[in-house]
């Protein structure tokens, strides 16, 4: 019997998704070990903390660690999933949207805000309500719906009080009222599941991490086309591609390089762990 493929899951915690992967590993011909992303000590040209593994599945929630770890691990010769290039693009909403837009992929209109002057100018270019969101962040955190100008100035007071310029960098974009939010889960180059999320209770945000409800969404040709075009920019990998439905079609809100997939798995019945295991083997073949 062949020895199992040795995989390191590099993450800051073991959540539902990591547990599913670890539990499924023996049946997939894999041996998966969790490594805390705070304990790697990377920088050595041989990356000894990762040298024993055939592949590194990077699932850090941090919006700084992922790209740094992937870049150093790749340079040391590790097989990292996803690639450092893809992770570095996904971690920064402004950079990702710019790359997608340059490739003809539809994204929401936005303005980068790094100062109160930027913020004031953005408010003159978009009609209220608008959405203010951090360049680095996820799970719906610090995403704010601004309905009037008085509230806008008060909200920005809080942004200015954040401790680091890294945290203060934001995007302003139009509020897309009534549009559905669709999470597309991609493994390799295949869309294996899509789920439409509906906001829970009085929260206007559509995000699985906020406890929103979900239902399976059809793999209609427009969704598949947008997903394929995103992959043309990022390359194959494991992604959560979040789409908004607008009157003009779907736009890409963001792409998560370490996606939570519980909502999609439960809504669609997709065997995500098996798909990821198959993709790891494909990358190593």
MOPECOR-V896154 format. One record per residue. N is the residue number from 0. RES is the residue in one small letter. PHI is phi in whole degrees, 0 to 359 (NA if undefined). OMEGA is omega in degrees with one decimal (* if undefined). NEAR is the number of other ideal C-beta (glycine too) atoms within 10 Angstrom. Layout:
n->N res->RES phi->PHI omega->OMEGA near->NEAR
n->N res->RES phi->PHI omega->OMEGA near->NEAR
This chain:
n->0 res->x phi->NA omega->-179.6 near->4
n->1 res->x phi->292 omega->177.1 near->5
n->2 res->x phi->293 omega->178.8 near->8
n->3 res->x phi->295 omega->174.7 near->14
n->4 res->x phi->289 omega->-176.3 near->18
n->5 res->x phi->268 omega->-175.9 near->13
n->6 res->x phi->235 omega->172.4 near->25
n->7 res->x phi->260 omega->167.4 near->23
n->8 res->x phi->269 omega->178.9 near->23
n->9 res->x phi->262 omega->-175.9 near->28
n->10 res->x phi->203 omega->-180.0 near->22
n->11 res->x phi->270 omega->-178.8 near->14
n->12 res->x phi->193 omega->171.5 near->11
n->13 res->x phi->252 omega->178.6 near->14
n->14 res->x phi->258 omega->-177.0 near->13
n->15 res->x phi->306 omega->-176.3 near->11
n->16 res->x phi->295 omega->179.9 near->20
n->17 res->x phi->296 omega->177.9 near->17
n->18 res->x phi->297 omega->179.2 near->12
n->19 res->x phi->299 omega->-179.5 near->17
n->20 res->x phi->294 omega->-179.5 near->25
n->21 res->x phi->296 omega->-179.8 near->18
n->22 res->x phi->294 omega->-176.6 near->11
n->23 res->x phi->278 omega->-170.4 near->17
n->24 res->x phi->307 omega->-176.8 near->20
n->25 res->x phi->302 omega->179.5 near->11
n->26 res->x phi->287 omega->-179.7 near->10
n->27 res->x phi->258 omega->-177.5 near->20
n->28 res->x phi->77 omega->-179.6 near->15
n->29 res->x phi->240 omega->168.3 near->22
n->30 res->x phi->238 omega->-173.1 near->16
n->31 res->x phi->251 omega->177.8 near->24
n->32 res->x phi->237 omega->175.2 near->13
n->33 res->x phi->277 omega->172.7 near->17
n->34 res->x phi->237 omega->177.6 near->15
n->35 res->x phi->296 omega->-176.7 near->12
n->36 res->x phi->291 omega->177.0 near->21
n->37 res->x phi->269 omega->-171.3 near->10
n->38 res->x phi->238 omega->-173.2 near->8
n->39 res->x phi->275 omega->-178.4 near->21
n->40 res->x phi->58 omega->-176.6 near->9
n->41 res->x phi->289 omega->-177.1 near->18
n->42 res->x phi->134 omega->173.1 near->9
n->43 res->x phi->297 omega->-175.5 near->12
n->44 res->x phi->299 omega->179.9 near->9
n->45 res->x phi->256 omega->-179.6 near->10
n->46 res->x phi->42 omega->-174.3 near->21
n->47 res->x phi->302 omega->-180.0 near->12
n->48 res->x phi->295 omega->-176.7 near->19
n->49 res->x phi->244 omega->-170.9 near->22
n->50 res->x phi->296 omega->-175.5 near->11
n->51 res->x phi->278 omega->-172.6 near->9
n->52 res->x phi->254 omega->176.7 near->22
n->53 res->x phi->287 omega->-178.8 near->18
n->54 res->x phi->212 omega->178.0 near->21
n->55 res->x phi->240 omega->177.6 near->23
n->56 res->x phi->262 omega->-172.0 near->24
n->57 res->x phi->269 omega->-177.0 near->25
n->58 res->x phi->229 omega->177.5 near->25
n->59 res->x phi->289 omega->176.8 near->24
n->60 res->x phi->281 omega->-177.0 near->16
n->61 res->x phi->295 omega->178.5 near->16
n->62 res->x phi->264 omega->169.4 near->17
n->63 res->x phi->235 omega->-173.4 near->11
n->64 res->x phi->291 omega->-172.6 near->19
n->65 res->x phi->304 omega->-178.6 near->27
n->66 res->x phi->295 omega->179.1 near->22
n->67 res->x phi->296 omega->-179.5 near->18
n->68 res->x phi->298 omega->-178.3 near->24
n->69 res->x phi->298 omega->-178.8 near->27
n->70 res->x phi->297 omega->-178.6 near->17
n->71 res->x phi->290 omega->-179.9 near->19
n->72 res->x phi->293 omega->177.9 near->23
n->73 res->x phi->298 omega->-179.3 near->17
n->74 res->x phi->299 omega->179.1 near->13
n->75 res->x phi->277 omega->176.0 near->18
n->76 res->x phi->100 omega->179.5 near->12
n->77 res->x phi->286 omega->174.2 near->24
n->78 res->x phi->271 omega->-173.4 near->17
n->79 res->x phi->259 omega->175.8 near->25
n->80 res->x phi->235 omega->7.3 near->24
n->81 res->x phi->274 omega->179.1 near->24
n->82 res->x phi->292 omega->178.0 near->20
n->83 res->x phi->300 omega->179.9 near->19
n->84 res->x phi->299 omega->-179.0 near->16
n->85 res->x phi->295 omega->-178.7 near->25
n->86 res->x phi->296 omega->-180.0 near->25
n->87 res->x phi->298 omega->175.8 near->18
n->88 res->x phi->291 omega->-174.6 near->22
n->89 res->x phi->292 omega->-175.3 near->27
n->90 res->x phi->292 omega->-173.3 near->26
n->91 res->x phi->240 omega->-175.3 near->16
n->92 res->x phi->300 omega->-178.5 near->25
n->93 res->x phi->292 omega->179.8 near->17
n->94 res->x phi->294 omega->-180.0 near->13
n->95 res->x phi->298 omega->-178.2 near->24
n->96 res->x phi->298 omega->179.2 near->25
n->97 res->x phi->295 omega->178.8 near->15
n->98 res->x phi->295 omega->179.3 near->17
n->99 res->x phi->294 omega->-179.0 near->23
n->100 res->x phi->299 omega->179.2 near->16
n->101 res->x phi->297 omega->179.3 near->9
n->102 res->x phi->268 omega->178.4 near->12
n->103 res->x phi->86 omega->177.9 near->9
n->104 res->x phi->275 omega->-177.6 near->21
n->105 res->x phi->291 omega->176.0 near->16
n->106 res->x phi->227 omega->175.7 near->18
n->107 res->x phi->297 omega->172.0 near->19
n->108 res->x phi->297 omega->-177.7 near->12
n->109 res->x phi->204 omega->171.5 near->21
n->110 res->x phi->229 omega->175.3 near->17
n->111 res->x phi->282 omega->-178.9 near->15
n->112 res->x phi->239 omega->175.1 near->24
n->113 res->x phi->237 omega->-179.1 near->13
n->114 res->x phi->202 omega->176.3 near->14
n->115 res->x phi->295 omega->178.0 near->13
n->116 res->x phi->296 omega->175.3 near->9
n->117 res->x phi->301 omega->-177.4 near->16
n->118 res->x phi->297 omega->180.0 near->22
n->119 res->x phi->298 omega->179.8 near->14
n->120 res->x phi->294 omega->179.3 near->13
n->121 res->x phi->299 omega->-179.1 near->20
n->122 res->x phi->291 omega->175.6 near->20
n->123 res->x phi->278 omega->-176.1 near->7
n->124 res->x phi->264 omega->178.5 near->11
n->125 res->x phi->240 omega->173.1 near->17
n->126 res->x phi->284 omega->173.7 near->9
n->127 res->x phi->288 omega->1.2 near->14
n->128 res->x phi->281 omega->175.1 near->15
n->129 res->x phi->232 omega->176.7 near->22
n->130 res->x phi->246 omega->174.7 near->20
n->131 res->x phi->250 omega->-178.5 near->21
n->132 res->x phi->219 omega->179.5 near->23
n->133 res->x phi->288 omega->174.7 near->20
n->134 res->x phi->298 omega->178.6 near->21
n->135 res->x phi->250 omega->179.2 near->17
n->136 res->x phi->162 omega->179.9 near->17
n->137 res->x phi->194 omega->178.8 near->23
n->138 res->x phi->60 omega->177.2 near->14
n->139 res->x phi->77 omega->-175.5 near->16
n->140 res->x phi->284 omega->178.8 near->12
n->141 res->x phi->63 omega->173.7 near->16
n->142 res->x phi->270 omega->-168.7 near->18
n->143 res->x phi->236 omega->174.5 near->17
n->144 res->x phi->268 omega->-177.4 near->17
n->145 res->x phi->250 omega->-174.3 near->22
n->146 res->x phi->261 omega->-179.3 near->11
n->147 res->x phi->214 omega->-172.8 near->9
n->148 res->x phi->292 omega->178.1 near->10
n->149 res->x phi->297 omega->177.5 near->9
n->150 res->x phi->296 omega->-178.2 near->14
n->151 res->x phi->303 omega->-178.2 near->20
n->152 res->x phi->294 omega->178.2 near->14
n->153 res->x phi->293 omega->178.5 near->9
n->154 res->x phi->299 omega->-177.2 near->15
n->155 res->x phi->290 omega->172.6 near->22
n->156 res->x phi->303 omega->180.0 near->9
n->157 res->x phi->292 omega->178.9 near->10
n->158 res->x phi->299 omega->-179.4 near->19
n->159 res->x phi->296 omega->-178.8 near->10
n->160 res->x phi->276 omega->176.2 near->9
n->161 res->x phi->295 omega->-166.9 near->14
n->162 res->x phi->290 omega->-172.2 near->7
n->163 res->x phi->230 omega->176.0 near->7
n->164 res->x phi->301 omega->175.8 near->9
n->165 res->x phi->305 omega->-178.6 near->12
n->166 res->x phi->281 omega->-175.6 near->15
n->167 res->x phi->279 omega->-179.8 near->17
n->168 res->x phi->294 omega->-174.2 near->21
n->169 res->x phi->224 omega->168.9 near->30
n->170 res->x phi->244 omega->168.2 near->20
n->171 res->x phi->248 omega->-179.2 near->22
n->172 res->x phi->214 omega->177.4 near->21
n->173 res->x phi->296 omega->174.4 near->16
n->174 res->x phi->279 omega->-179.2 near->17
n->175 res->x phi->267 omega->-174.1 near->16
n->176 res->x phi->292 omega->172.0 near->8
n->177 res->x phi->78 omega->-179.1 near->8
n->178 res->x phi->281 omega->178.2 near->17
n->179 res->x phi->283 omega->174.5 near->15
n->180 res->x phi->249 omega->-176.4 near->22
n->181 res->x phi->239 omega->174.1 near->24
n->182 res->x phi->265 omega->178.4 near->27
n->183 res->x phi->254 omega->179.9 near->26
n->184 res->x phi->261 omega->-177.5 near->26
n->185 res->x phi->246 omega->173.2 near->25
n->186 res->x phi->237 omega->-174.3 near->24
n->187 res->x phi->72 omega->175.6 near->19
n->188 res->x phi->241 omega->-173.5 near->14
n->189 res->x phi->246 omega->170.8 near->14
n->190 res->x phi->281 omega->-174.9 near->19
n->191 res->x phi->263 omega->178.3 near->21
n->192 res->x phi->187 omega->176.6 near->25
n->193 res->x phi->220 omega->-179.6 near->25
n->194 res->x phi->225 omega->177.3 near->24
n->195 res->x phi->262 omega->-176.3 near->19
n->196 res->x phi->257 omega->177.7 near->23
n->197 res->x phi->240 omega->-176.4 near->11
n->198 res->x phi->299 omega->-178.0 near->16
n->199 res->x phi->265 omega->175.7 near->14
n->200 res->x phi->59 omega->-178.0 near->7
n->201 res->x phi->266 omega->-178.1 near->5
n->202 res->x phi->278 omega->-177.3 near->13
n->203 res->x phi->282 omega->-175.4 near->11
n->204 res->x phi->279 omega->175.8 near->19
n->205 res->x phi->258 omega->-177.2 near->23
n->206 res->x phi->205 omega->-177.8 near->21
n->207 res->x phi->298 omega->-178.1 near->25
n->208 res->x phi->293 omega->-179.5 near->13
n->209 res->x phi->263 omega->178.2 near->16
n->210 res->x phi->84 omega->179.4 near->11
n->211 res->x phi->291 omega->176.3 near->21
n->212 res->x phi->276 omega->-177.8 near->14
n->213 res->x phi->218 omega->173.4 near->21
n->214 res->x phi->217 omega->-178.7 near->11
n->215 res->x phi->301 omega->178.1 near->15
n->216 res->x phi->245 omega->-179.1 near->22
n->217 res->x phi->292 omega->175.2 near->9
n->218 res->x phi->275 omega->-175.7 near->15
n->219 res->x phi->287 omega->-172.8 near->11
n->220 res->x phi->303 omega->-179.2 near->8
n->221 res->x phi->293 omega->177.8 near->12
n->222 res->x phi->299 omega->-179.2 near->20
n->223 res->x phi->299 omega->179.8 near->13
n->224 res->x phi->296 omega->179.5 near->13
n->225 res->x phi->297 omega->179.4 near->22
n->226 res->x phi->300 omega->179.4 near->25
n->227 res->x phi->300 omega->180.0 near->13
n->228 res->x phi->291 omega->174.3 near->15
n->229 res->x phi->296 omega->179.9 near->21
n->230 res->x phi->294 omega->175.4 near->20
n->231 res->x phi->296 omega->178.7 near->13
n->232 res->x phi->274 omega->-172.5 near->19
n->233 res->x phi->271 omega->-170.1 near->23
n->234 res->x phi->87 omega->179.1 near->13
n->235 res->x phi->300 omega->179.6 near->18
n->236 res->x phi->172 omega->177.9 near->21
n->237 res->x phi->248 omega->-172.2 near->24
n->238 res->x phi->222 omega->163.4 near->25
n->239 res->x phi->254 omega->-177.9 near->21
n->240 res->x phi->260 omega->-175.9 near->25
n->241 res->x phi->261 omega->-178.0 near->21
n->242 res->x phi->247 omega->167.2 near->26
n->243 res->x phi->250 omega->173.3 near->18
n->244 res->x phi->270 omega->178.1 near->18
n->245 res->x phi->238 omega->179.6 near->15
n->246 res->x phi->295 omega->-179.8 near->7
n->247 res->x phi->259 omega->-179.1 near->7
n->248 res->x phi->118 omega->-177.5 near->13
n->249 res->x phi->277 omega->171.7 near->22
n->250 res->x phi->235 omega->-179.5 near->21
n->251 res->x phi->271 omega->177.7 near->23
n->252 res->x phi->283 omega->178.7 near->21
n->253 res->x phi->198 omega->175.7 near->18
n->254 res->x phi->230 omega->179.7 near->26
n->255 res->x phi->261 omega->-177.9 near->19
n->256 res->x phi->275 omega->176.1 near->25
n->257 res->x phi->229 omega->-166.4 near->25
n->258 res->x phi->288 omega->162.4 near->25
n->259 res->x phi->290 omega->-177.1 near->21
n->260 res->x phi->234 omega->-179.1 near->28
n->261 res->x phi->298 omega->-178.1 near->16
n->262 res->x phi->300 omega->179.7 near->23
n->263 res->x phi->293 omega->-179.1 near->26
n->264 res->x phi->298 omega->-177.9 near->21
n->265 res->x phi->287 omega->-179.4 near->14
n->266 res->x phi->284 omega->-172.2 near->20
n->267 res->x phi->251 omega->-175.1 near->20
n->268 res->x phi->79 omega->-179.1 near->9
n->269 res->x phi->295 omega->176.1 near->19
n->270 res->x phi->273 omega->-172.7 near->15
n->271 res->x phi->292 omega->-179.5 near->22
n->272 res->x phi->301 omega->179.3 near->22
n->273 res->x phi->295 omega->179.3 near->15
n->274 res->x phi->295 omega->178.4 near->21
n->275 res->x phi->293 omega->176.8 near->24
n->276 res->x phi->301 omega->177.8 near->22
n->277 res->x phi->296 omega->-179.9 near->16
n->278 res->x phi->291 omega->176.6 near->22
n->279 res->x phi->303 omega->179.0 near->26
n->280 res->x phi->297 omega->179.5 near->15
n->281 res->x phi->297 omega->-179.4 near->12
n->282 res->x phi->298 omega->-176.3 near->17
n->283 res->x phi->276 omega->-174.9 near->12
n->284 res->x phi->284 omega->* near->5
